[in-house]
Amino acid sequence: MANRAVSAMSLRTQIQEDYLTCAICFSPFDRPKALPCIHTFCLDCLRDFVTSRGYENSGKFPCPVCREEATLPSEGVSGFPDNYYITSLKDTVAKPARPAPPRPVGDPMGFASQPPNITAPVPVPPSPTVVEGGWEKIPSEKPGLLYPSVSQMSTVHEIPSPPCDQSGLPCTAGMMLKFGKWAPTINDFQKPYGLTVGENGEFVITDRGTEYSNRVLVFSKSGELLSRFVCTGKQTIKVASVAMTPDNNIMVAVDNSPGNAIMQEYNFDGKLLKSYGDFYRHDKPSGIAISSKNHVAISNLEGNNVLLFTEQRKFSTKFGWKGSGDNHFMFPQFVACNHKDYIIVSDSGNDCIKVFDAVGNFKRKFGESGTASGCLSFPMGIAIDSNNNIVVADAGNFRVEIFTSKGQHIRTVVKDTDLISSDVKPLNVAITRGNNIAVLFSGPQFAEVRVYRWGGGSSI
C-alpha cells in the first residue's frame, strides 16, 4: 500500500511537471490553448507573446518552444482550440489521493506509520558529491560534526580545481561541479526556481515542487545538501526567487495571496525572522535582488513592473508597465543589482535585458529576438560577476550568455542545453565566491545545478 501511495505521488508529480505547466509563465495552465504543433500555452501568455512582438500584423508567429510557424486565426489567439485534454487532466490530478492507512510501528513490512515532517529545518546526510576530473570533496572545517549546519561553517573561499570537462557529454566543457537531481523525494528537486550564493559559498535554492513544495534547500560549496526548510505564512504561499541580505540571511520573494507578504527573511536554520510587504495580494513576485545599500527590488509578473523597497523594507516606488517600450515590460522574470546599484531586469517577453538606475530611470537595453550571437529568446535568470559583467540564462536559446555592463556580447558559456535531456533549459544563474558561474537547469523530470569556470574577464 505504501509503495503504491509513493508511486501515485510520483505519477502526479510527473504529470504536473510534464503536461500541466505553461512553458511561458512556468505556472499551471490557465485557459490552455493548443497550437498546430500541439504545444500548449495559457491564453493570456500566448496573447502577450504575439502582441508584444507585433506578430498580429503579419498573421504568423513562431511557437515559443519549437519555433514552428503558426498562423493566427481570424479571431486572434482566442481562436486557437482549447486543449480540453489538459483541462481534464488538470482536474483529475488535482483530486487528492486517498491516504494509505497508517501501519503500526512494528509493521513486518518495515513501513513507517507517519510521513516525514518537513516543516522544520532538518540536517540531512550529504548526497554523494560528483568526483570527476580532479574535483575533491572539501572536508568540513569542524570534523567532529557529522553533518555541520551552515552557521557552523567558517568563511572560506573556493579552492581552485581543474574543470571536469567530460568529453562527449553535453554541456560539460569547463564544468567544475554538478549536484542535485530531479526526483519526487524529500531531498531532491521537484521544481527549483531561485538560485543564489551565500557568504560562505553555500548554494541556496528555492523549490516550488508539487509534492514537497515551497521549500528552501541549502547546499555546501561542494554540493552537499546541508539543510532544508519550508516557507510558511498566514495563508498558503508560493515561493519565487531568493537573494542574500548583507548580514547573510535568506530573503525569499513569496506569493502570499490572499495574504499580504511579498518577501520573507529567514536565517540559515530556517527560522522565519520577519515577513515584509503590505497589500500585495494582487501581485505575483518572481525575481528578487538586494543592492549594496540593502534596498530590495522585486519583479512583478502581475503588474509587469518592478517594485522597490527601502532598507527598512518599506515600499518606495515602482516602475514599468505592460508593453514593449523602454519603460515597459512583458514578463519581467528576474532582477539583479550591479556594483552601481543599477537594476538589471530580464524582460523575458520582449527578449531583452533592460538596465535602470537605483530609482528606476531607464538607462539602456540590449538583446533582441533571435538565435544569433548577442540575441536572446525568453531570457530568465541574470547575475552580475565581480567585473560587472552580466550573465544571462538565455532559456529560449538553450544557452548561457555573458555581456559587458554596456550590453556587448562577450561569450557563450553553455550552449545546446537541450542535448542534456529533452527541453532542458538554463532557468537561473548565480556567481560563486570564486567568480565562477552556477547554472540551474530545469526540464521535464530533470533538475540539476552545474558550476562552470569563468573567472570574469574585465568589463568594457
Secondary structure by P-SEA (a helix, b strand, c coil): caaaaaaaaaaaaaaaacccccccccccccccccccccccccaaaaaaaaaaacccccccccccccccbbbbccccccccccaaaaaaaaaaaaccccccccccccccccccccccccccccccccccccccccccccccccccccccccccccccccccccccccccccccccccbbbbbbccccccccccccccccccbbbbbbbbcccccbbbbbbcccccccbbbbbbccccccccbbbbcccbbbbbbbccccccccbbbbccccccccccccccccccccbbbbccccbbbbbbccccbbbbbccccccccccccccccccccccccccccccccbbbbcccccccccccccccccccccccccccccccccccbbbbccccbbbbccccccbbbbbccccccccccccccccccccccccccccccccbbbbbbbcccccbbbbbbbcccccc
